Amino acid sequence: MAFSDNLPISESLGVFIGITGFDWLSEGQAEPLKAAVTAVAAGAFIAVARYWLKKRRKD
């Protein structure tokens, strides 16, 4: 399996849309920079967790 198969693109996009939508509904304006940073951080966390769980299963 290639590295790109393990990238959490859908999850990161979901986090971005969720945060922007919540900001827009609650404050009346969206902050896409804050949403993008949070989405990238969540994506990195998910990718590391998937790598760690995959490595742990092999042992």
PDB file of N, H, CA, C and O in Angstrom:
ATOM      1  N   MET A   1       0.838  -1.170   0.000  1.00  0.00           N
ATOM      2  CA  MET A   1       0.000   0.000   0.000  1.00  0.00           C
ATOM      3  C   MET A   1       0.888   1.240   0.000  1.00  0.00           C
ATOM      4  O   MET A   1       1.825   1.336   0.793  1.00  0.00           O
ATOM      5  N   ALA A   2       0.605   2.152  -0.855  1.00  0.00           N
ATOM      6  H   ALA A   2      -0.156   2.074  -1.499  1.00  0.00           H
ATOM      7  CA  ALA A   2       1.403   3.375  -0.974  1.00  0.00           C
ATOM      8  C   ALA A   2       1.083   4.340   0.163  1.00  0.00           C
ATOM      9  O   ALA A   2       0.031   4.258   0.797  1.00  0.00           O
ATOM     10  N   PHE A   3       2.019   5.255   0.400  1.00  0.00           N
ATOM     11  H   PHE A   3       2.874   5.322  -0.115  1.00  0.00           H
ATOM     12  CA  PHE A   3       1.835   6.240   1.470  1.00  0.00           C
ATOM     13  C   PHE A   3       0.599   7.100   1.230  1.00  0.00           C
ATOM     14  O   PHE A   3      -0.104   7.461   2.173  1.00  0.00           O
ATOM     15  N   SER A   4       0.336   7.427  -0.035  1.00  0.00           N
ATOM     16  H   SER A   4       0.907   7.133  -0.802  1.00  0.00           H
ATOM     17  CA  SER A   4      -0.807   8.290  -0.340  1.00  0.00           C
ATOM     18  C   SER A   4      -2.139   7.617  -0.036  1.00  0.00           C
ATOM     19  O   SER A   4      -3.150   8.301   0.127  1.00  0.00           O
ATOM     20  N   ASP A   5      -2.156   6.294   0.041  1.00  0.00           N
ATOM     21  H   ASP A   5      -1.335   5.739  -0.092  1.00  0.00           H
ATOM     22  CA  ASP A   5      -3.390   5.583   0.394  1.00  0.00           C
ATOM     23  C   ASP A   5      -3.764   5.801   1.854  1.00  0.00           C
ATOM     24  O   ASP A   5      -4.930   5.656   2.221  1.00  0.00           O
ATOM     25  N   ASN A   6      -2.796   6.146   2.685  1.00  0.00           N
ATOM     26  H   ASN A   6      -1.849   6.264   2.386  1.00  0.00           H
ATOM     27  CA  ASN A   6      -3.052   6.323   4.112  1.00  0.00           C
ATOM     28  C   ASN A   6      -3.290   7.775   4.508  1.00  0.00           C
ATOM     29  O   ASN A   6      -3.513   8.062   5.684  1.00  0.00           O
ATOM     30  N   LEU A   7      -3.245   8.695   3.546  1.00  0.00           N
ATOM     31  H   LEU A   7      -3.064   8.462   2.590  1.00  0.00           H
ATOM     32  CA  LEU A   7      -3.481  10.098   3.880  1.00  0.00           C
ATOM     33  C   LEU A   7      -4.963  10.333   4.156  1.00  0.00           C
ATOM     34  O   LEU A   7      -5.813   9.893   3.382  1.00  0.00           O
ATOM     35  N   PRO A   8      -5.280  11.017   5.241  1.00  0.00           N
ATOM     36  CA  PRO A   8      -6.677  11.241   5.616  1.00  0.00           C
ATOM     37  C   PRO A   8      -7.265  12.484   4.931  1.00  0.00           C
ATOM     38  O   PRO A   8      -7.606  13.461   5.598  1.00  0.00           O
ATOM     39  N   ILE A   9      -7.381  12.442   3.613  1.00  0.00           N
ATOM     40  H   ILE A   9      -7.104  11.649   3.071  1.00  0.00           H
ATOM     41  CA  ILE A   9      -7.889  13.599   2.863  1.00  0.00           C
ATOM     42  C   ILE A   9      -9.357  13.854   3.198  1.00  0.00           C
ATOM     43  O   ILE A   9      -9.745  14.991   3.468  1.00  0.00           O
ATOM     44  N   SER A  10     -10.163  12.813   3.183  1.00  0.00           N
ATOM     45  H   SER A  10      -9.848  11.890   2.964  1.00  0.00           H
ATOM     46  CA  SER A  10     -11.596  12.979   3.451  1.00  0.00           C
ATOM     47  C   SER A  10     -11.838  13.491   4.862  1.00  0.00           C
ATOM     48  O   SER A  10     -12.678  14.365   5.078  1.00  0.00           O
ATOM     49  N   GLU A  11     -11.105  12.950   5.816  1.00  0.00           N
ATOM     50  H   GLU A  11     -10.422  12.240   5.641  1.00  0.00           H
ATOM     51  CA  GLU A  11     -11.282  13.373   7.197  1.00  0.00           C
ATOM     52  C   GLU A  11     -10.865  14.828   7.385  1.00  0.00           C
ATOM     53  O   GLU A  11     -11.540  15.586   8.082  1.00  0.00           O
ATOM     54  N   SER A  12      -9.752  15.217   6.762  1.00  0.00           N
ATOM     55  H   SER A  12      -9.204  14.602   6.196  1.00  0.00           H
ATOM     56  CA  SER A  12      -9.281  16.602   6.869  1.00  0.00           C
ATOM     57  C   SER A  12     -10.271  17.563   6.219  1.00  0.00           C
ATOM     58  O   SER A  12     -10.547  18.637   6.754  1.00  0.00           O
ATOM     59  N   LEU A  13     -10.795  17.178   5.081  1.00  0.00           N
ATOM     60  H   LEU A  13     -10.571  16.306   4.646  1.00  0.00           H
ATOM     61  CA  LEU A  13     -11.797  18.012   4.415  1.00  0.00           C
ATOM     62  C   LEU A  13     -13.053  18.133   5.270  1.00  0.00           C
ATOM     63  O   LEU A  13     -13.655  19.204   5.346  1.00  0.00           O
ATOM     64  N   GLY A  14     -13.443  17.052   5.904  1.00  0.00           N
ATOM     65  H   GLY A  14     -12.954  16.182   5.842  1.00  0.00           H
ATOM     66  CA  GLY A  14     -14.604  17.086   6.794  1.00  0.00           C
ATOM     67  C   GLY A  14     -14.394  18.004   7.980  1.00  0.00           C
ATOM     68  O   GLY A  14     -15.305  18.733   8.372  1.00  0.00           O
ATOM     69  N   VAL A  15     -13.204  17.976   8.554  1.00  0.00           N
ATOM     70  H   VAL A  15     -12.464  17.383   8.236  1.00  0.00           H
ATOM     71  CA  VAL A  15     -12.890  18.876   9.673  1.00  0.00           C
ATOM     72  C   VAL A  15     -12.927  20.326   9.208  1.00  0.00           C
ATOM     73  O   VAL A  15     -13.477  21.188   9.894  1.00  0.00           O
ATOM     74  N   PHE A  16     -12.340  20.598   8.037  1.00  0.00           N
ATOM     75  H   PHE A  16     -11.893  19.899   7.479  1.00  0.00           H
ATOM     76  CA  PHE A  16     -12.329  21.964   7.501  1.00  0.00           C
ATOM     77  C   PHE A  16     -13.753  22.473   7.282  1.00  0.00           C
ATOM     78  O   PHE A  16     -14.086  23.579   7.707  1.00  0.00           O
ATOM     79  N   ILE A  17     -14.586  21.682   6.630  1.00  0.00           N
ATOM     80  H   ILE A  17     -14.315  20.783   6.285  1.00  0.00           H
ATOM     81  CA  ILE A  17     -15.960  22.102   6.350  1.00  0.00           C
ATOM     82  C   ILE A  17     -16.755  22.241   7.647  1.00  0.00           C
ATOM     83  O   ILE A  17     -17.559  23.163   7.789  1.00  0.00           O
ATOM     84  N   GLY A  18     -16.535  21.341   8.576  1.00  0.00           N
ATOM     85  H   GLY A  18     -15.883  20.592   8.461  1.00  0.00           H
ATOM     86  CA  GLY A  18     -17.240  21.420   9.856  1.00  0.00           C
ATOM     87  C   GLY A  18     -16.898  22.669  10.644  1.00  0.00           C
ATOM     88  O   GLY A  18     -17.787  23.328  11.182  1.00  0.00           O
ATOM     89  N   ILE A  19     -15.629  22.996  10.716  1.00  0.00           N
ATOM     90  H   ILE A  19     -14.907  22.461  10.279  1.00  0.00           H
ATOM     91  CA  ILE A  19     -15.218  24.187  11.474  1.00  0.00           C
ATOM     92  C   ILE A  19     -15.681  25.463  10.790  1.00  0.00           C
ATOM     93  O   ILE A  19     -16.169  26.383  11.447  1.00  0.00           O
ATOM     94  N   THR A  20     -15.527  25.522   9.461  1.00  0.00           N
ATOM     95  H   THR A  20     -15.131  24.775   8.928  1.00  0.00           H
ATOM     96  CA  THR A  20     -15.977  26.732   8.749  1.00  0.00           C
ATOM     97  C   THR A  20     -17.484  26.896   8.868  1.00  0.00           C
ATOM     98  O   THR A  20     -17.979  28.004   9.075  1.00  0.00           O
ATOM     99  N   GLY A  21     -18.207  25.803   8.738  1.00  0.00           N
ATOM    100  H   GLY A  21     -17.805  24.903   8.570  1.00  0.00           H
ATOM    101  CA  GLY A  21     -19.669  25.881   8.864  1.00  0.00           C
ATOM    102  C   GLY A  21     -20.099  26.301  10.248  1.00  0.00           C
ATOM    103  O   GLY A  21     -21.014  27.111  10.397  1.00  0.00           O
ATOM    104  N   PHE A  22     -19.449  25.759  11.268  1.00  0.00           N
ATOM    105  H   PHE A  22     -18.706  25.101  11.148  1.00  0.00           H
ATOM    106  CA  PHE A  22     -19.796  26.144  12.635  1.00  0.00           C
ATOM    107  C   PHE A  22     -19.495  27.612  12.896  1.00  0.00           C
ATOM    108  O   PHE A  22     -20.301  28.315  13.504  1.00  0.00           O
ATOM    109  N   ASP A  23     -18.325  28.082  12.434  1.00  0.00           N
ATOM    110  H   ASP A  23     -17.670  27.511  11.939  1.00  0.00           H
ATOM    111  CA  ASP A  23     -17.993  29.507  12.588  1.00  0.00           C
ATOM    112  C   ASP A  23     -19.001  30.389  11.873  1.00  0.00           C
ATOM    113  O   ASP A  23     -19.435  31.411  12.405  1.00  0.00           O
ATOM    114  N   TRP A  24     -19.363  29.995  10.684  1.00  0.00           N
ATOM    115  H   TRP A  24     -19.011  29.165  10.252  1.00  0.00           H
ATOM    116  CA  TRP A  24     -20.305  30.794   9.902  1.00  0.00           C
ATOM    117  C   TRP A  24     -21.671  30.841  10.571  1.00  0.00           C
ATOM    118  O   TRP A  24     -22.306  31.895  10.613  1.00  0.00           O
ATOM    119  N   LEU A  25     -22.127  29.709  11.093  1.00  0.00           N
ATOM    120  H   LEU A  25     -21.611  28.853  11.058  1.00  0.00           H
ATOM    121  CA  LEU A  25     -23.432  29.687  11.742  1.00  0.00           C
ATOM    122  C   LEU A  25     -23.430  30.395  13.090  1.00  0.00           C
ATOM    123  O   LEU A  25     -24.408  31.056  13.437  1.00  0.00           O
ATOM    124  N   SER A  26     -22.355  30.270  13.850  1.00  0.00           N
ATOM    125  H   SER A  26     -21.560  29.733  13.568  1.00  0.00           H
ATOM    126  CA  SER A  26     -22.347  30.842  15.194  1.00  0.00           C
ATOM    127  C   SER A  26     -21.933  32.311  15.220  1.00  0.00           C
ATOM    128  O   SER A  26     -22.464  33.088  16.014  1.00  0.00           O
ATOM    129  N   GLU A  27     -20.986  32.702  14.355  1.00  0.00           N
ATOM    130  H   GLU A  27     -20.555  32.071  13.710  1.00  0.00           H
ATOM    131  CA  GLU A  27     -20.476  34.071  14.390  1.00  0.00           C
ATOM    132  C   GLU A  27     -20.888  34.907  13.193  1.00  0.00           C
ATOM    133  O   GLU A  27     -20.708  36.124  13.199  1.00  0.00           O
ATOM    134  N   GLY A  28     -21.435  34.279  12.175  1.00  0.00           N
ATOM    135  H   GLY A  28     -21.582  33.290  12.170  1.00  0.00           H
ATOM    136  CA  GLY A  28     -21.841  35.016  10.987  1.00  0.00           C
ATOM    137  C   GLY A  28     -20.743  35.204   9.964  1.00  0.00           C
ATOM    138  O   GLY A  28     -20.979  35.777   8.900  1.00  0.00           O
ATOM    139  N   GLN A  29     -19.542  34.729  10.267  1.00  0.00           N
ATOM    140  H   GLN A  29     -19.349  34.264  11.131  1.00  0.00           H
ATOM    141  CA  GLN A  29     -18.436  34.790   9.307  1.00  0.00           C
ATOM    142  C   GLN A  29     -17.522  33.602   9.559  1.00  0.00           C
ATOM    143  O   GLN A  29     -17.387  33.127  10.686  1.00  0.00           O
ATOM    144  N   ALA A  30     -16.908  33.141   8.504  1.00  0.00           N
ATOM    145  H   ALA A  30     -17.018  33.527   7.588  1.00  0.00           H
ATOM    146  CA  ALA A  30     -16.019  31.987   8.613  1.00  0.00           C
ATOM    147  C   ALA A  30     -14.568  32.446   8.658  1.00  0.00           C
ATOM    148  O   ALA A  30     -14.207  33.465   8.069  1.00  0.00           O
ATOM    149  N   GLU A  31     -13.756  31.695   9.353  1.00  0.00           N
ATOM    150  H   GLU A  31     -14.049  30.868   9.831  1.00  0.00           H
ATOM    151  CA  GLU A  31     -12.320  31.957   9.409  1.00  0.00           C
ATOM    152  C   GLU A  31     -11.612  30.773   8.757  1.00  0.00           C
ATOM    153  O   GLU A  31     -11.280  29.801   9.435  1.00  0.00           O
ATOM    154  N   PRO A  32     -11.377  30.847   7.438  1.00  0.00           N
ATOM    155  CA  PRO A  32     -10.810  29.686   6.743  1.00  0.00           C
ATOM    156  C   PRO A  32      -9.378  29.350   7.153  1.00  0.00           C
ATOM    157  O   PRO A  32      -8.982  28.187   7.075  1.00  0.00           O
ATOM    158  N   LEU A  33      -8.601  30.326   7.583  1.00  0.00           N
ATOM    159  H   LEU A  33      -8.923  31.270   7.647  1.00  0.00           H
ATOM    160  CA  LEU A  33      -7.230  30.037   8.006  1.00  0.00           C
ATOM    161  C   LEU A  33      -7.226  29.173   9.268  1.00  0.00           C
ATOM    162  O   LEU A  33      -6.484  28.195   9.354  1.00  0.00           O
ATOM    163  N   LYS A  34      -8.045  29.533  10.228  1.00  0.00           N
ATOM    164  H   LYS A  34      -8.648  30.328  10.158  1.00  0.00           H
ATOM    165  CA  LYS A  34      -8.146  28.750  11.456  1.00  0.00           C
ATOM    166  C   LYS A  34      -8.646  27.344  11.142  1.00  0.00           C
ATOM    167  O   LYS A  34      -8.154  26.370  11.711  1.00  0.00           O
ATOM    168  N   ALA A  35      -9.613  27.231  10.247  1.00  0.00           N
ATOM    169  H   ALA A  35     -10.014  28.022   9.784  1.00  0.00           H
ATOM    170  CA  ALA A  35     -10.149  25.928   9.875  1.00  0.00           C
ATOM    171  C   ALA A  35      -9.104  25.095   9.139  1.00  0.00           C
ATOM    172  O   ALA A  35      -9.007  23.888   9.364  1.00  0.00           O
ATOM    173  N   ALA A  36      -8.329  25.717   8.269  1.00  0.00           N
ATOM    174  H   ALA A  36      -8.407  26.697   8.086  1.00  0.00           H
ATOM    175  CA  ALA A  36      -7.304  24.989   7.514  1.00  0.00           C
ATOM    176  C   ALA A  36      -6.200  24.478   8.435  1.00  0.00           C
ATOM    177  O   ALA A  36      -5.744  23.344   8.285  1.00  0.00           O
ATOM    178  N   VAL A  37      -5.769  25.299   9.379  1.00  0.00           N
ATOM    179  H   VAL A  37      -6.139  26.220   9.500  1.00  0.00           H
ATOM    180  CA  VAL A  37      -4.720  24.881  10.313  1.00  0.00           C
ATOM    181  C   VAL A  37      -5.211  23.720  11.171  1.00  0.00           C
ATOM    182  O   VAL A  37      -4.477  22.758  11.394  1.00  0.00           O
ATOM    183  N   THR A  38      -6.436  23.807  11.647  1.00  0.00           N
ATOM    184  H   THR A  38      -7.032  24.589  11.465  1.00  0.00           H
ATOM    185  CA  THR A  38      -6.999  22.737  12.456  1.00  0.00           C
ATOM    186  C   THR A  38      -7.173  21.462  11.636  1.00  0.00           C
ATOM    187  O   THR A  38      -6.916  20.367  12.136  1.00  0.00           O
ATOM    188  N   ALA A  39      -7.602  21.589  10.396  1.00  0.00           N
ATOM    189  H   ALA A  39      -7.811  22.478   9.989  1.00  0.00           H
ATOM    190  CA  ALA A  39      -7.783  20.424   9.530  1.00  0.00           C
ATOM    191  C   ALA A  39      -6.453  19.737   9.239  1.00  0.00           C
ATOM    192  O   ALA A  39      -6.382  18.508   9.229  1.00  0.00           O
ATOM    193  N   VAL A  40      -5.411  20.509   9.005  1.00  0.00           N
ATOM    194  H   VAL A  40      -5.469  21.507   9.013  1.00  0.00           H
ATOM    195  CA  VAL A  40      -4.088  19.924   8.757  1.00  0.00           C
ATOM    196  C   VAL A  40      -3.580  19.227  10.022  1.00  0.00           C
ATOM    197  O   VAL A  40      -3.006  18.141   9.944  1.00  0.00           O
ATOM    198  N   ALA A  41      -3.788  19.838  11.169  1.00  0.00           N
ATOM    199  H   ALA A  41      -4.254  20.721  11.233  1.00  0.00           H
ATOM    200  CA  ALA A  41      -3.360  19.220  12.426  1.00  0.00           C
ATOM    201  C   ALA A  41      -4.130  17.928  12.682  1.00  0.00           C
ATOM    202  O   ALA A  41      -3.545  16.931  13.104  1.00  0.00           O
ATOM    203  N   ALA A  42      -5.431  17.940  12.433  1.00  0.00           N
ATOM    204  H   ALA A  42      -5.907  18.750  12.091  1.00  0.00           H
ATOM    205  CA  ALA A  42      -6.228  16.726  12.614  1.00  0.00           C
ATOM    206  C   ALA A  42      -5.800  15.650  11.626  1.00  0.00           C
ATOM    207  O   ALA A  42      -5.726  14.474  11.985  1.00  0.00           O
ATOM    208  N   GLY A  43      -5.518  16.036  10.391  1.00  0.00           N
ATOM    209  H   GLY A  43      -5.578  16.991  10.099  1.00  0.00           H
ATOM    210  CA  GLY A  43      -5.053  15.082   9.392  1.00  0.00           C
ATOM    211  C   GLY A  43      -3.716  14.468   9.768  1.00  0.00           C
ATOM    212  O   GLY A  43      -3.509  13.268   9.586  1.00  0.00           O
ATOM    213  N   ALA A  44      -2.809  15.282  10.289  1.00  0.00           N
ATOM    214  H   ALA A  44      -2.977  16.257  10.437  1.00  0.00           H
ATOM    215  CA  ALA A  44      -1.505  14.772  10.732  1.00  0.00           C
ATOM    216  C   ALA A  44      -1.673  13.805  11.901  1.00  0.00           C
ATOM    217  O   ALA A  44      -1.009  12.770  11.957  1.00  0.00           O
ATOM    218  N   PHE A  45      -2.556  14.142  12.826  1.00  0.00           N
ATOM    219  H   PHE A  45      -3.096  14.983  12.780  1.00  0.00           H
ATOM    220  CA  PHE A  45      -2.812  13.263  13.959  1.00  0.00           C
ATOM    221  C   PHE A  45      -3.384  11.924  13.501  1.00  0.00           C
ATOM    222  O   PHE A  45      -2.971  10.872  13.990  1.00  0.00           O
ATOM    223  N   ILE A  46      -4.324  11.957  12.571  1.00  0.00           N
ATOM    224  H   ILE A  46      -4.659  12.811  12.174  1.00  0.00           H
ATOM    225  CA  ILE A  46      -4.928  10.730  12.060  1.00  0.00           C
ATOM    226  C   ILE A  46      -3.890   9.892  11.315  1.00  0.00           C
ATOM    227  O   ILE A  46      -3.851   8.672  11.474  1.00  0.00           O
ATOM    228  N   ALA A  47      -3.054  10.532  10.507  1.00  0.00           N
ATOM    229  H   ALA A  47      -3.086  11.523  10.377  1.00  0.00           H
ATOM    230  CA  ALA A  47      -2.022   9.799   9.760  1.00  0.00           C
ATOM    231  C   ALA A  47      -1.034   9.125  10.705  1.00  0.00           C
ATOM    232  O   ALA A  47      -0.656   7.974  10.488  1.00  0.00           O
ATOM    233  N   VAL A  48      -0.614   9.833  11.752  1.00  0.00           N
ATOM    234  H   VAL A  48      -0.922  10.768  11.929  1.00  0.00           H
ATOM    235  CA  VAL A  48       0.312   9.254  12.727  1.00  0.00           C
ATOM    236  C   VAL A  48      -0.357   8.104  13.476  1.00  0.00           C
ATOM    237  O   VAL A  48       0.265   7.067  13.706  1.00  0.00           O
ATOM    238  N   ALA A  49      -1.609   8.282  13.851  1.00  0.00           N
ATOM    239  H   ALA A  49      -2.114   9.124  13.664  1.00  0.00           H
ATOM    240  CA  ALA A  49      -2.332   7.212  14.554  1.00  0.00           C
ATOM    241  C   ALA A  49      -2.481   5.980  13.670  1.00  0.00           C
ATOM    242  O   ALA A  49      -2.319   4.856  14.147  1.00  0.00           O
ATOM    243  N   ARG A  50      -2.787   6.173  12.387  1.00  0.00           N
ATOM    244  H   ARG A  50      -2.919   7.085  11.999  1.00  0.00           H
ATOM    245  CA  ARG A  50      -2.895   5.026  11.479  1.00  0.00           C
ATOM    246  C   ARG A  50      -1.561   4.317  11.336  1.00  0.00           C
ATOM    247  O   ARG A  50      -1.516   3.087  11.336  1.00  0.00           O
ATOM    248  N   TYR A  51      -0.477   5.064  11.214  1.00  0.00           N
ATOM    249  H   TYR A  51      -0.513   6.063  11.214  1.00  0.00           H
ATOM    250  CA  TYR A  51       0.857   4.468  11.093  1.00  0.00           C
ATOM    251  C   TYR A  51       1.200   3.684  12.354  1.00  0.00           C
ATOM    252  O   TYR A  51       1.707   2.565  12.273  1.00  0.00           O
ATOM    253  N   TRP A  52       0.927   4.262  13.505  1.00  0.00           N
ATOM    254  H   TRP A  52       0.516   5.171  13.570  1.00  0.00           H
ATOM    255  CA  TRP A  52       1.243   3.618  14.768  1.00  0.00           C
ATOM    256  C   TRP A  52       0.420   2.347  14.952  1.00  0.00           C
ATOM    257  O   TRP A  52       0.950   1.323  15.384  1.00  0.00           O
ATOM    258  N   LEU A  53      -0.876   2.406  14.626  1.00  0.00           N
ATOM    259  H   LEU A  53      -1.306   3.237  14.275  1.00  0.00           H
ATOM    260  CA  LEU A  53      -1.721   1.215  14.765  1.00  0.00           C
ATOM    261  C   LEU A  53      -1.305   0.119  13.786  1.00  0.00           C
ATOM    262  O   LEU A  53      -1.331  -1.062  14.133  1.00  0.00           O
ATOM    263  N   LYS A  54      -0.923   0.499  12.571  1.00  0.00           N
ATOM    264  H   LYS A  54      -0.902   1.458  12.289  1.00  0.00           H
ATOM    265  CA  LYS A  54      -0.477  -0.481  11.582  1.00  0.00           C
ATOM    266  C   LYS A  54       0.822  -1.141  12.042  1.00  0.00           C
ATOM    267  O   LYS A  54       0.988  -2.353  11.909  1.00  0.00           O
ATOM    268  N   LYS A  55       1.734  -0.349  12.578  1.00  0.00           N
ATOM    269  H   LYS A  55       1.600   0.636  12.686  1.00  0.00           H
ATOM    270  CA  LYS A  55       3.000  -0.882  13.068  1.00  0.00           C
ATOM    271  C   LYS A  55       2.781  -1.777  14.283  1.00  0.00           C
ATOM    272  O   LYS A  55       3.456  -2.795  14.442  1.00  0.00           O
ATOM    273  N   ARG A  56       1.856  -1.404  15.120  1.00  0.00           N
ATOM    274  H   ARG A  56       1.307  -0.578  14.992  1.00  0.00           H
ATOM    275  CA  ARG A  56       1.567  -2.161  16.340  1.00  0.00           C
ATOM    276  C   ARG A  56       0.941  -3.516  16.013  1.00  0.00           C
ATOM    277  O   ARG A  56       1.217  -4.498  16.701  1.00  0.00           O
ATOM    278  N   ARG A  57       0.108  -3.587  14.982  1.00  0.00           N
ATOM    279  H   ARG A  57      -0.116  -2.789  14.423  1.00  0.00           H
ATOM    280  CA  ARG A  57      -0.536  -4.849  14.591  1.00  0.00           C
ATOM    281  C   ARG A  57       0.466  -5.860  14.044  1.00  0.00           C
ATOM    282  O   ARG A  57       0.285  -7.067  14.199  1.00  0.00           O
ATOM    283  N   LYS A  58       1.515  -5.367  13.410  1.00  0.00           N
ATOM    284  H   LYS A  58       1.662  -4.385  13.284  1.00  0.00           H
ATOM    285  CA  LYS A  58       2.523  -6.267  12.831  1.00  0.00           C
ATOM    286  C   LYS A  58       3.375  -6.929  13.893  1.00  0.00           C
ATOM    287  O   LYS A  58       3.903  -8.018  13.664  1.00  0.00           O
ATOM    288  N   ASP A  59       3.523  -6.301  15.051  1.00  0.00           N
ATOM    289  H   ASP A  59       3.094  -5.417  15.237  1.00  0.00           H
ATOM    290  CA  ASP A  59       4.377  -6.856  16.112  1.00  0.00           C
ATOM    291  C   ASP A  59       3.736  -8.018  16.813  1.00  0.00           C
ATOM    292  O   ASP A  59       4.330  -8.591  17.727  1.00  0.00           O
TER     293      ASP A  59
END
